[in-house]
């Protein structure tokens, strides 16, 4: 059988169907050298032990059982006791073992000598890093050094990096790639509810009657959750699924209604839905009066003023902006707001990666607050997280330039004093000024403000938007990269590469999409001289002279100190012994006691901080905010010179920048090259056919890439969709680096381009 993407997805579908009808994960063991993605009757193999862990990819938090034989990973299977996946894994998860032993694993430290990275000893590498950082701090101040981390790092690693740079060195220049994906979701949660992260949970899938999915290709970006969604639809055919996205993709295969709006006009759609909900009597006015307030973003307003504001967004007016029929907007609003039905909203990068990202998040929350469809089983706004621990290892540990641990913020003097005391540093050691956010940080590498940069567990020389504009910074800064694989687009610029342990080669904690904290046990030893990132950071802290602040011997030692940072914050986490035993525990866990957390927040009896009913206790006056946000379109619109919109995204088989899935032969055979999709109408007008190579040109750069016409997805006319996983061609040379004013998240999802046949 030809190994095509169709065959690949077919075998994955068989796998999902097996789990849907109740097959156990014990029949789903996949061998490392298996030539097929997810065979229907895999062979059984013997292992010495099964080790409980969590998948390395998206934020779903799928439980994984790792089969170890003779000190090596022999197989993986889904953990049937994990609420996130209930034994099911997607293709990427099944084939993680192929990644571990790839020939491009870094097994010795590397130092750049005479333009080339050469092997060296750990002591030589760390002494060079220490000397460069000390010299820069002494000559240019602490803000001349910086750290850039990842939503793929472990929570203990994020916490120690945060403490080292903010508490010991004294710079807030620590940020990470969640700034590129989840910062707008954070902004939406905090402005609406007063605190970050969803109040709902994965269990809500089973209780919802209506699913409103906007800006998310859940079938390919979160395939296990898509399986859960299709299972719900099979069991209850009356379930309604609405998918709003300018591109038709695999998720639309189960949609009852598809909303292919003009790119960047989502705010008009969401406001128009709110208008219909109120005009047609679907608003829960008792809930609104008791639990909400209204704001225009500058000052408080009344419900009456909000209604007046929405008159600019009638379905008829929204039709002219979005390209969606007014009747269709009314239909989806009625489905969303129908009384007696539970509605769950889900979104990801299509909403977040926008200059209006925070505001668009607010408007999704508005719909739930207006209808009272929130904090109830099956009724919740539910942000889907892109990375395995963007929540737990960055947002919760405070490892962004404006945050501190436990959802504290740098701008708050009380928060700074609390953390300084917990860290054992002077109160003024933590600067009151936020550090450099991601895009400003890499700009600062180019203009000389940042002299030394430590990058851990991510590949920014590939993943930044308008990436060529930041090349000078990568060349000028003293760049340290802790990485499991080489070469990557970033290690090619590195002065020092530190070999990092990968996934199951170390112990630690992830924090997943629905506030689910999970322990990853160490299953095998790392290859060669590779070390856990935690050990590397602790070594650096010792060499820089801050050893007394970092007395940790184990990840559990780090966790125990971190727990103190969450005490009294309403995001108390579980203890290490509890996490080792459990298959995920949702916070808050009051007083850190027990192995049962809050399934849903802000509602009694599930949330231990709510006495009765619903209480948005993190918000001012305990009331969530409904926002009258002014309409804001994309930063760049099409014109005569650049007449097409370009958007980018993922597919099921690949993840981020190929640093992992690119090491998996099975996944690479399924989709070996990236491509750009055209609508058939556009292709015919341009005289472009399937397989042609085209040049995409923006105001920032250009890229040559092969064409797919009307498959596997189909963007609306005037829109192009490109995958971005390959370093050559580098699609991010074309994308725009305009950012949301509040979240500082870039607008990856929309830019203007012209297309030329090569």
C-alpha atoms as one frame of an Amber mdcrd trajectory, in Angstrom:
protein
   0.000   0.000   0.000   1.321   3.429  -0.915   2.237   5.343   2.229   0.148
   8.447   1.600  -1.349  10.980   3.971  -4.763   9.487   3.232  -3.611   6.038
   4.356  -1.910   7.551   7.364  -5.044   9.382   8.492  -7.163   6.313   7.774
  -5.114   4.159  10.128  -5.256   6.921  12.746  -9.050   6.996  12.353  -9.187
   3.225  12.900  -7.167   3.734  16.053  -9.568   6.402  17.308 -12.579   4.236
  16.481 -11.138   1.348  18.491 -10.861   3.571  21.532 -14.362   4.964  20.991
 -15.934   1.526  21.149 -14.063   0.694  24.302 -10.870  -1.157  23.340  -8.306
  -0.914  26.108  -4.922   0.718  25.693  -3.300  -2.631  26.402  -4.273  -3.549
  22.831  -2.838  -0.292  21.544   0.860  -0.762  22.137   2.968   0.629  19.292
   6.495  -0.651  18.784   9.344   1.749  18.120  10.172   0.273  14.728   6.585
  -0.245  13.586   6.205   0.811   9.919   2.543   1.781  10.267   1.098   4.709
  12.293  -1.548   2.916  14.380  -2.249  -0.617  13.175  -5.562  -2.190  14.099
  -3.957  -5.283  15.629  -0.461  -4.385  16.887   1.809  -7.092  18.198   2.331
  -7.484  21.909   5.858  -7.068  23.187   7.491  -7.699  26.515   8.834  -4.827
  28.575  10.568  -4.660  31.931   8.224  -1.968  33.256   5.602   0.599  32.282
   6.381   4.136  33.471   3.628   6.773  33.889   4.241   9.970  31.958   2.572
  12.667  29.824   2.781  13.298  26.078   5.418  15.766  24.899   3.256  17.608
  22.378   0.072  19.713  22.714  -1.586  20.993  25.877  -4.267  18.295  26.071
  -2.121  16.452  28.606  -2.565  12.931  27.288  -1.354  10.343  29.757   1.348
   8.059  28.395   2.653   4.737  29.664   6.237   4.181  28.535   7.400   0.621
  28.063  11.064   0.231  29.065  13.144  -2.784  28.019  16.859  -3.117  28.855
  17.093   0.572  29.737  15.561   1.762  26.464  12.089   2.887  25.415  10.539
  -0.037  23.588   6.938   1.145  23.239   4.306   3.629  24.354   0.584   3.355
  24.957  -2.121   5.655  26.198  -2.872   5.774  29.915  -6.495   4.585  30.360
  -6.672   6.221  33.810  -5.873   9.692  32.491  -8.931  11.949  32.146  -7.387
  13.867  29.241  -7.156  10.995  26.785  -8.606   7.894  28.494  -6.046   5.668
  26.797  -6.041   7.236  23.350  -3.017   8.877  21.728  -2.620  10.651  18.403
  -0.004   9.598  15.872   2.592  12.034  17.229   2.265  10.573  20.697   2.539
   6.984  19.525   5.754   7.699  17.681   7.604   9.657  20.347  10.034   6.744
  20.832  11.356   7.213  17.293  12.435  10.722  18.244  14.525   9.749  21.262
  17.275   7.812  19.496  17.681  10.038  16.444  21.238  10.612  15.236  20.908
  14.387  15.715  20.679  14.088  19.495  23.246  16.355  21.184  25.338  14.187
  23.491  28.265  16.495  24.317  28.566  20.240  24.965  29.567  22.290  21.912
  31.509  25.567  21.739  31.931  27.694  18.638  35.593  27.824  17.643  36.768
  29.376  14.382  33.183  29.575  13.195  32.330  25.941  13.944  30.670  24.232
  16.888  33.178  21.826  18.376  32.773  19.272  21.209  34.145  20.277  24.597
  33.836  19.365  28.265  30.951  20.469  30.460  33.329  22.500  32.587  34.752
  24.319  29.574  31.282  25.142  28.257  29.878  26.314  31.588  32.937  28.370
  32.439  32.591  30.222  29.135  28.881  30.850  29.717  29.550  32.016  33.270
  32.363  34.334  32.228  30.315  35.963  29.471  27.273  36.502  31.694  29.372
  37.882  34.578  31.238  40.227  32.241  28.038  41.555  30.709  26.335  42.082
  34.072  29.401  43.852  35.480  29.896  46.129  32.478  26.340  46.712  31.276
  24.028  45.868  34.180  21.690  42.928  34.779  19.316  43.930  31.981  22.026
  43.147  29.446  21.342  39.420  29.897  18.147  37.504  29.206  16.461  34.116
  29.192  14.021  32.733  26.616  12.133  29.594  27.564   9.269  27.460  26.432
   5.885  25.945  27.131   7.658  22.622  26.653   9.951  22.986  29.655   9.106
  21.371  32.978   7.572  23.500  35.722  10.623  23.072  37.944  12.846  24.330
  35.124  10.663  27.368  34.529  10.558  28.176  38.225  14.341  27.962  38.689
  15.054  30.019  35.556  12.597  32.664  36.777  14.176  32.803  40.229  17.713
  32.901  38.804  17.106  35.814  36.454  14.539  37.885  38.385  15.513  37.070
  41.961  19.264  36.457  41.780  20.604  38.373  38.769  17.940  41.078  39.086
  16.556  41.323  35.536  13.003  40.738  34.385  14.265  39.882  30.917  12.805
  36.396  30.981  10.150  35.473  28.463   9.166  32.450  26.429   7.344  31.163
  23.395   3.924  31.115  25.158   4.128  34.841  24.398   3.697  33.761  20.769
   0.669  31.545  21.383  -1.164  31.966  24.703  -0.512  35.536  25.858  -3.798
  36.827  24.414  -5.732  34.045  26.144  -4.054  35.086  29.401  -5.067  38.689
  28.747  -8.631  37.641  28.035  -8.996  35.586  31.201  -7.388  38.174  33.473
  -9.314  41.175  32.151 -12.669  39.370  32.184 -12.343  37.202  35.308  -9.435
  38.748  37.217  -7.277  35.610  36.975  -5.721  33.430  34.321  -6.758  30.003
  33.030 -10.056  28.286  32.231 -12.737  27.556  34.796 -13.983  24.561  32.808
 -12.523  21.124  32.179 -12.254  18.319  29.646 -15.183  16.533  31.266 -17.389
  19.327  29.873 -17.194  17.639  26.453 -19.557  14.955  27.723 -22.142  17.474
  28.967 -22.261  20.048  26.170 -25.120  20.219  23.657 -23.558  22.910  21.474
 -19.885  23.380  20.590 -18.733  26.753  19.240 -15.219  26.330  17.836 -13.542
  29.434  16.445 -10.004  29.871  15.147  -9.080  26.255  15.873  -8.462  23.204
  13.714  -9.070  20.853  16.617  -8.921  17.774  14.383  -5.252  18.341  13.614
  -3.948  20.525  16.458  -5.704  18.615  19.276  -6.656  15.285  17.645  -7.439
  13.398  20.848  -9.946  16.081  21.823 -11.397  15.893  18.318 -11.891  12.178
  18.936 -13.743  13.059  22.123 -15.882  15.517  20.170 -16.761  12.999  17.448
 -17.578  10.438  20.119 -20.013  12.889  21.705 -21.638  13.525  18.321 -22.025
   9.783  17.678 -23.622   9.159  21.056 -25.899  12.200  20.782 -26.674  13.093
  17.132 -28.593  16.171  18.311 -25.287  17.719  19.422 -24.610  20.833  17.337
 -21.100  21.730  16.225 -20.363  25.203  14.870 -16.934  25.868  13.369 -15.920
  29.433  12.568 -12.742  29.704  10.506 -11.825  31.384   7.187 -10.393  28.045
   6.025 -12.355  24.833   5.668 -10.318  22.011   7.242 -10.659  18.506   8.659
 -12.596  19.704  11.698 -15.407  20.845   9.381 -16.135  17.210   8.506 -18.346
  16.950  11.604 -19.661  20.535  11.600 -23.362  21.321  11.439 -22.575  24.926
  10.528 -19.394  26.312   8.958 -18.679  30.034   9.221 -15.939  30.979   6.729
 -15.653  34.663   7.538 -13.302  37.237   6.027  -9.951  37.009   7.866  -9.665
  39.379  10.797 -13.386  40.118  11.147 -14.130  37.773  14.045 -14.914  40.637
  16.420 -17.830  41.733  14.237 -19.187  38.170  14.235 -18.938  37.826  18.021
 -20.529  41.218  18.692 -23.349  40.389  16.283 -23.992  37.113  18.101 -24.227
  39.056  21.375 -26.678  41.467  19.740 -28.973  38.611  18.654 -28.787  36.921
  22.063 -29.989  40.096  23.774 -32.537  41.166  21.152 -34.194  37.749  21.057
 -34.474  37.337  24.830 -31.793  34.720  25.350 -29.800  36.773  27.854 -29.933
  35.593  31.469 -30.625  38.957  33.063 -30.700  37.576  36.606 -27.223  36.105
  36.153 -25.996  39.315  34.500 -27.237  41.487  37.373 -25.751  39.242  40.040
 -22.420  38.214  38.538 -21.273  40.759  35.923 -20.316  44.366  35.317 -19.843
  46.237  32.034 -16.901  48.214  30.663 -15.794  49.859  27.429 -12.186  49.129
  28.334 -11.646  52.572  29.800 -14.461  52.973  32.288 -17.518  51.228  33.673
 -20.712  51.455  31.624 -24.284  50.257  32.112 -26.052  47.299  30.543 -28.146
  49.834  28.625 -25.011  51.480  27.230 -23.688  48.079  26.181 -26.926  47.356
  24.320 -26.631  50.707  22.568 -23.027  49.900  21.590 -24.128  46.609  20.000
 -26.475  48.404  17.600 -23.417  48.948  15.400 -23.172  45.162  15.058 -26.556
  43.985  13.879 -26.356  40.802  11.766 -27.032  42.902   8.675 -24.134  45.249
   9.438 -21.874  42.350  10.423 -22.675  40.630   7.110 -21.021  43.501   5.221
 -17.846  43.115   7.303 -17.565  39.351   7.758 -18.973  38.104   4.452 -21.354
  35.834   6.388 -25.101  35.939   5.665 -27.050  37.749   8.380 -29.398  34.776
   8.660 -26.469  32.462   9.387 -25.182  34.764  12.134 -28.664  34.736  13.666
 -28.807  30.944  13.446 -25.544  30.364  15.296 -26.414  32.967  17.938 -29.699
  31.158  18.580 -27.949  27.810  18.871 -25.406  29.290  21.265 -27.991  31.047
  23.405 -30.858  28.546  23.402 -32.117  28.186  26.930 -31.874  24.752  28.465
 -28.872  23.840  26.310 -25.225  23.707  27.417 -22.690  25.495  25.222 -18.922
  25.015  25.176 -16.640  27.408  23.284 -13.145  26.444  22.161 -10.459  28.444
  20.424  -6.724  28.597  19.964  -4.243  30.395  17.687  -6.792  31.701  15.178
  -8.095  33.942  17.965  -4.933  34.448  20.020  -2.400  35.284  17.289  -4.057
  38.568  16.381  -3.522  42.235  17.146  -7.050  42.031  18.565  -6.320  38.782
  20.394  -7.186  39.885  23.939 -10.324  41.670  22.781 -11.496  38.672  20.762
 -10.998  36.493  23.850 -13.111  38.969  25.836 -15.922  38.718  23.307 -16.065
  34.926  23.558 -16.336  35.267  27.336 -19.080  37.870  26.792 -21.313  35.284
  25.104 -21.093  32.939  28.088 -21.661  35.689  30.625 -24.657  37.099  28.757
 -26.333  33.697  28.623 -25.206  32.480  32.065 -23.688  29.472  30.315 -20.617
  29.279  32.471 -19.377  27.341  35.504 -21.853  24.571  34.693 -21.165  21.086
  33.302 -20.957  21.488  29.524 -21.160  25.286  29.588 -17.786  27.015  29.577
 -15.349  29.112  27.556 -12.414  26.741  27.079  -9.104  27.942  25.657  -7.101
  25.165  23.980  -3.393  25.331  24.796  -0.821  24.673  22.091   2.114  23.384
  24.124   2.250  20.683  26.818   3.017  22.994  29.723   2.532  26.592  28.625
   0.112  26.868  31.543   2.049  25.040  34.244   5.640  25.851  33.359   5.337
  29.465  32.214   2.037  31.123  33.127   1.798  29.573  36.599   5.502  29.786
  37.478   5.511  33.406  36.287   8.217  32.830  33.686   7.206  35.754  31.486
   8.618  39.253  31.597   5.619  40.760  33.415   4.774  37.896  35.790   5.839
  36.321  39.071   4.944  32.865  40.449   1.380  32.080  41.451  -0.278  34.390
  38.899   1.341  37.432  40.499   2.440  40.433  38.433   5.628  42.450  38.534
   3.775  45.771  38.525   2.227  44.983  41.923   4.524  46.051  44.800   2.832
  43.674  47.246   3.430  40.775  44.863   7.096  41.675  44.442   7.621  41.816
  48.202   5.869  38.479  48.725   8.026  36.720  46.154  11.251  38.402  47.272
  10.619  37.152  50.803   9.888  33.634  49.573  13.039  33.689  47.444  15.201
  35.118  50.224  16.348  38.159  48.258  16.153  41.907  49.044  12.771  43.450
  48.272  14.295  45.780  45.692  16.075  42.953  43.831  12.972  42.372  41.701
  12.620  45.373  39.409   9.195  47.055  39.276   9.567  47.406  35.510   8.434
  44.557  33.292  11.206  43.002  31.255  11.398  42.720  27.494   8.594  40.731
  25.883   9.577  38.279  23.160   9.563  40.526  20.091  11.261  43.388  21.944
  13.781  40.958  23.435  14.997  39.753  20.055  15.030  43.315  18.760  17.239
  44.188  21.749  19.672  41.438  20.761  20.166  43.269  17.481  20.536  46.794
  18.839  22.931  45.791  21.619  20.743  46.231  24.691  20.943  42.467  25.330
  24.462  41.045  25.160  23.903  37.472  26.399  20.880  35.256  25.804  20.105
  31.803  27.215  17.558  29.876  25.100  16.026  26.689  26.477  13.780  24.110
  24.852  12.649  26.176  21.859  13.699  27.294  18.380  13.075  31.039  17.958
  15.263  31.497  14.868  12.566  29.514  13.089   9.397  30.345  15.001   9.503
  34.158  15.259   7.329  36.120  12.807   9.145  38.290  10.264  12.100  36.218
  11.377  14.686  37.609   8.940  14.419  41.007  10.622  15.869  39.428  13.777
  18.749  37.565  12.157  21.243  40.296  13.092  20.320  39.825  16.738  21.006
  36.100  16.615  24.389  36.832  15.041  25.415  39.579  17.489  24.275  38.256
  20.872  26.300  35.715  22.868  23.860  32.867  22.411  23.592  29.839  24.694
  21.168  27.134  23.576  20.181  24.207  25.791  18.761  21.708  23.322  18.286
  17.987  22.759  18.845  18.209  18.992  21.348  19.837  16.628  21.231  21.389
  14.125  18.187  23.599  14.480  17.686  27.060  13.042  18.717  28.446  16.449
  21.694  26.213  17.260  23.217  27.327  13.954  23.726  30.749  15.574  24.760
  29.423  19.001  28.077  30.170  20.661  27.447  27.329  23.102  25.114  24.335
  22.789  24.345  22.479  26.004  23.075  18.893  25.545  19.698  18.612  27.269
  17.875  15.505  28.401  14.666  14.886  26.497  11.154  14.094  27.768  11.255
  10.733  29.604  14.964  11.096  30.444  14.148  13.346  33.414  11.568  13.838
  36.142   9.255  16.792  36.466   5.789  18.311  36.203   3.593  19.627  33.388
   0.541  21.856  33.755  -2.006  21.207  31.013  -4.989  22.919  29.403  -7.651
  22.439  32.081  -5.482  23.317  35.099  -4.400  19.691  35.254  -1.024  19.260
  36.950   0.747  16.023  36.024   3.930  14.281  37.080   6.335  12.832  34.508
   8.539  10.076  35.873  12.032   9.460  34.574  11.988   6.300  32.458  15.521
   6.063  31.004  18.885   7.802  31.266  19.808  10.527  28.773  22.395   9.659
  26.107  26.074  10.523  26.412  26.719  13.570  28.572  23.242  15.108  28.212
  21.743  16.521  31.437  18.282  17.678  32.567  17.740  21.400  32.023  17.140
  21.755  35.756  20.638  20.462  36.538  22.159  22.807  33.961  20.381  25.842
  35.421  21.387  24.930  38.971  24.999  24.557  37.833  24.876  28.002  36.222
  23.378  29.540  39.378  26.186  28.031  41.460  28.909  29.280  39.098  27.397
  32.780  39.016  27.691  32.913  42.812  24.058  32.408  43.777  24.331  28.873
  45.084  22.860  29.683  48.500  19.566  30.624  46.819  19.374  27.277  45.021
  19.949  24.494  47.565  17.856  22.034  45.534  19.016  18.454  45.064  15.959
  17.041  43.284  12.986  18.264  41.257  10.829  17.599  44.307  12.953  20.056
  46.318  12.197  22.725  43.727   8.508  21.847  43.735   8.291  22.150  47.499
   9.587  25.724  47.390   7.356  26.554  44.432   4.315  25.285  46.366   4.947
  27.994  48.953   4.660  30.578  46.178   1.156  29.350  45.375  -0.124  29.226
  48.968  -2.947  31.718  49.479  -3.227  32.517  45.760  -6.307  30.442  44.896
  -4.063  28.360  42.624  -2.590  26.045  45.245  -1.044  22.990  43.652  -0.822
  19.373  44.788   2.225  17.876  46.512   4.796  15.743  44.724   3.723  12.486
  46.418   0.119  13.134  45.378   1.146  13.937  41.803   3.310  10.832  41.548
   0.355   8.699  42.557  -2.410  10.423  40.600  -3.076  10.640  36.871  -3.451
  14.400  36.948  -4.831  16.774  39.620  -6.644  20.019  38.794  -5.894  23.083
  40.884  -6.821  24.728  43.134  -6.024  22.113  45.756  -6.872  23.856  49.018
  -3.921  23.906  51.414  -2.163  21.536  48.965  -3.911  18.632  50.659  -5.200
  15.486  48.982  -5.297  14.248  45.409  -8.614  15.804  44.389  -8.633  19.312
  43.000 -11.332  21.597  41.632 -12.971  20.135  38.542 -14.530  23.543  37.850
 -13.563  26.935  39.261 -15.736  29.687  40.690 -18.602  27.336  41.543 -19.584
  25.434  44.683 -19.055  22.731  45.739 -16.302  22.016  43.205 -14.194  25.085
  43.974 -13.160  25.044  47.654 -13.097  28.857  47.728 -16.782  29.249  46.839
 -19.324  28.820  49.625 -22.411  28.611  47.424 -23.439  29.174  43.832 -21.058
  31.031  41.528 -18.479  33.516  42.760 -15.934  35.172  40.457 -13.767  35.834
  43.487 -10.704  36.912  41.482 -12.552  39.804  39.830 -13.228  43.256  41.232
 -16.390  43.177  43.330 -16.551  39.447  42.500 -18.090  40.303  39.117 -16.811
  39.213  35.710 -16.604  41.967  33.107 -18.600  42.107  29.870 -16.640  44.299
  27.459 -17.868  46.664  24.763 -14.669  46.454  22.755 -14.400  48.646  19.629
 -13.981  46.773  16.373 -10.338  46.209  15.431  -9.331  44.555  12.181  -5.949
  43.121  11.216  -2.766  45.179  11.265  -2.327  44.681   7.533  -5.105  44.507
   4.951  -5.040  43.458   1.331  -4.649  46.020  -1.455  -3.873  46.105  -5.178
  -0.196  45.269  -4.654  -0.721  42.563  -2.033  -4.209  41.226  -2.829  -4.258
  37.985  -0.809  -4.391  37.229   2.880  -1.969  34.595   4.190  -2.537  32.501
   7.284  -0.453  29.658   8.702  -1.087  26.610  10.842  -0.405  23.021  11.820
  -1.323  19.598  10.536  -1.787  16.424  12.556   1.550  14.845  11.680   3.918
  17.702  12.509   4.459  19.999  15.440   6.152  23.395  15.627   9.529  23.459
  13.864  10.258  19.764  13.207  12.761  19.539  16.068  10.806  16.469  17.199
   8.426  15.230  14.483  11.180  15.796  11.923  13.130  13.068  13.735  10.292
  10.569  13.251  10.579   8.633   9.955   6.942   7.549  10.029   5.617  11.091
  10.340   8.058  12.421   7.761   6.927   9.792   5.248   3.314  10.874   5.792
   3.996  14.583   5.128   7.590  15.184   4.015   7.142  18.767   2.779   5.130
  21.820   3.671   2.864  23.499   1.134   0.458  26.386   0.551  -3.250  25.775
  -0.061  -5.233  27.783  -2.614  -8.948  27.989  -3.126  -9.794  26.347  -6.500
 -11.369  29.590  -7.719  -8.188  31.556  -6.994  -6.025  28.845  -8.551  -8.065
  28.912 -11.776  -7.906  32.716 -12.008  -4.134  32.664 -11.448  -3.488  29.759
 -13.803  -1.916  27.764 -10.973  -2.406  24.037 -10.621  -1.683  21.344  -8.061
   2.065  20.754  -7.659   3.197  24.099  -9.052   5.705  26.105  -7.058   4.731
  29.665  -6.204   6.486  32.610  -4.644   4.684  34.306  -1.764   5.820  37.898
  -1.331   4.968  40.230   1.545   6.306  43.608   2.600   8.851  41.733   4.739
  10.128  38.831   2.694   9.402  36.082   0.223   9.262  32.299   0.125   8.908
  29.681  -2.611   6.612  26.803  -1.785   4.646  24.056  -3.598   0.888  24.371
  -4.077  -2.074  22.248  -3.016  -5.419  23.214  -4.562  -8.560  22.723  -2.492
  -7.031  20.009  -0.305  -6.544  18.808   2.327  -8.129  22.085   3.447  -9.817
  24.803   1.433  -9.344  28.463   2.367 -12.072  30.884   1.350 -11.389  32.837
  -1.864  -8.707  35.466  -1.327  -7.022  33.517   1.469  -3.897  31.341   1.314
  -3.000  28.797   3.993   0.614  27.675   4.492   2.282  25.154   6.748   5.358
  26.536   8.463   7.247  23.585   9.934  10.251  23.514   7.578  13.297  25.765
   8.009  13.743  25.851   4.223  11.554  27.343   2.859  10.964  29.538   5.904
   7.375  30.789   5.774   7.949  33.012   8.818  10.119  35.223   6.614   6.792
  36.488   5.234   4.569  36.757   8.331   4.062  40.026  10.194   5.452  40.912
  13.629   2.772  43.443  14.607   1.639  42.673  18.165  -1.472  42.955  20.310
  -1.025  46.129  22.360  -2.038  44.388  25.586  -0.624  40.856  25.293   2.330
  41.615  22.978   1.417  38.499  21.002   2.196  38.743  17.274  -0.390  38.484
  14.495   0.891  35.303  12.864  -2.527  34.520  11.457  -3.038  37.405   9.030
  -0.793  39.285   6.616  -1.090  40.570   3.052   0.841  38.875   0.235   1.029
  38.591  -3.515   1.496  35.272  -5.246   3.707  34.598  -8.251   4.073  31.400
 -10.222   7.724  30.322 -10.339
